[in-house]
Amino acid sequence: MTVITCRGVTRRYGERGIEPVVAVDAVDLEVEAGSFVAVEGPSGSGKTTLLGLLAGLEAPDAGEITVLGHALSRLTGTERARLRQRRIGIVFQSFGLIASLRAGENVALPLALAGVPDREREARARAALEEVGLGFAFGARIDELSGGERQRVGVARALVIEPAIILADEPTGSLDEENAGGILRLLRDAVPRRGASLVLVTHDPASAASADRHYRMRDGRLSADAPA
């Protein structure tokens, strides 16, 4: 079963009268259920823009994206947001945590937005933190946590909704080698354990090496895939 399909997806940026920058250029991509797909490329290659398009955070200028059977162009902004809240876990390079909330509150936030009752969302947030090795940190302030711990909170927040798809944007880019390895293991393990599909974008070929399918992105264009 295919959970993500891109056909001829293009995204341009630029003001009127100025030659546009083509961030994503006629990309075709398919992601199968339960698979790990890595897109590797240098900064500025378009990979983060591609991930934003897959999440429905941006709209393409050309082409079509289908996610979990939904053509994103046919959904309203509210419907795309609901799809993210319920089916798509997103992990950001810069953690994307809210400093004024405790770790557990950050993890539970997607559940709160989805209307999950208080007791259930606390239980699920605690379980997600346990899963990433931070069971002790439910009530911790974000500024009390190390960079690696903050990213684990970010992973727990992505997992707590029991996603069908996990989109990870350079999740190890701000971490040392030891913490980076731990985060990659957590994300890889979520594929067989939860039956989720993982799309990882990274500048690091080593991070992409264990993927089921490994793509390279340069100047907005995605290369033919090759087995990892």
GIDA-V861180 format. One line per field, one symbol per residue. phi: phi as a letter, one per 30 degrees, with the letter a starting at -180 (. if undefined). psi: psi as a letter, one per 30 degrees, with the letter a starting at -180 (. if undefined). burial: I if it has 9 or more other ideal C-beta (glycine too) atoms within 8 Angstrom, else O. Layout:
# GIDA-V861180
phi = ???
psi = ???
burial = ???
This chain:
# GIDA-V861180
phi = .ccbbcbidbbcbldeicedccdbbhdcabbdeiccccccadeidjdddedddddidbcddajbbcbhicdddccdeddddddddcbbccccdciiccddcdedddddedddddideedddddddddddedcibedcecdddddcdeddddddddddddddhddbccbchdcdccddddddddddddddddddcidcccccacceddddcddbbccbbhiccdedbed
psi = kkfkkkjhkkklkllkfkklkjekjhkkkkklkgljkkjkllkgffeeeeeeeefgflklflakkkkhgkjeffkleeeeeeeeeffjkkklegegljffkleeeeefeeeefggkleeeeeeeeeeeeeegghffgegkleffkleeeeeeeeeeeeffgilfkkkjjhfgfglleeeeeeeeeeeeffeeefglkkjkklfjeefffglekjlkkkhfkklklkk.
burial = OOIIIIOIIIIIOOOOOOOOOIIIIIIIIOIIIOIIIIIIIOOOIIIIIIIIIIIIOOOIOOIIIIIIOIOIOOIOOOIIIOIIIOIIIIIIOOIOIOOOIIIIIIIIIIIIOIOOOOOIIIOIIIIIIIIIOIOOIIOIOIOOIOIIIIIIIIIIIIIIIOIIIIIIIIIIOOIOOOIIOIIIOIIIOIIOOIOIIIIIIIOOOOIIOOIOIIIIIIOIIIIOOOOI
